[in-house]
Amino acid sequence: PALGLLVGERLVTRTHGFVGHAAANSRTMRDMLQVLAQFLSVRISVLSLRYEVDAPEVRVALHELFPLGDLQRVVSEAAVVSVRNIVEAVSMGGWRVERISFAFAPPEYARFAREFVGCRVDYGRTWTGIVLPARLLDHPLKTANPAAFQEAAEICRHQMEALAAGATIADRVRRSLLSKQNSFPSLETTA
């Protein structure tokens, strides 16, 4: 029943290709979160990631790009645990996820989930994602490598362009509309 958690535990930074490589070589945790927000669709096309700073917390939320139905729980759990793995690896244990939030009812294995992820897990919320402490958001990361970061980010940009070029016009419009964090672009911009 806890398949999503178990899959997510195996999705570590290196399993995310150049997105993981860019994240691992980011200058700060803020830069790493921006990489994930910008390039997550290279790795998974059904979710987007946004983060919001509301001191003393950072809320990193995963949003379904279309209804996942019966797959929501498994996909959400795998993605959340994977993001947790990246955060904790890139910070070299300096950042711990404070809590996890899921936008679905508690499963029968909720107690196992809390023990498995090692932090508070809230079910039945309005959003899915993780909560981190904001105080370290702009501290330099020990794993930072500006040259490796630039190279990986450039490859991610090329992968995004390749995905966009191979998509139908409807897919490209949908991706454009969903990529805007605060508002939809105008009809003119979308066209």
Buried (B, 14 or more C-beta within 10 A) or exposed (E): EBEBBBBBBEBBBEEBBBBBBBBBBBBBBBBBBBBBBBBBBBBBBBBBBBBEEEEEBBBBBBBBBEEBEEEBBBBBBBBBBBBBBBBBBBBEEEBEBBBBBBBEEBBEEBEEBBEBBEBEBBBEEEBBBBBBBBEBBEBEBEBBBEEBBEBBBEBBBEBBEEBEEEBEEEEBBBBBEBEEEEEEEEEEEEE
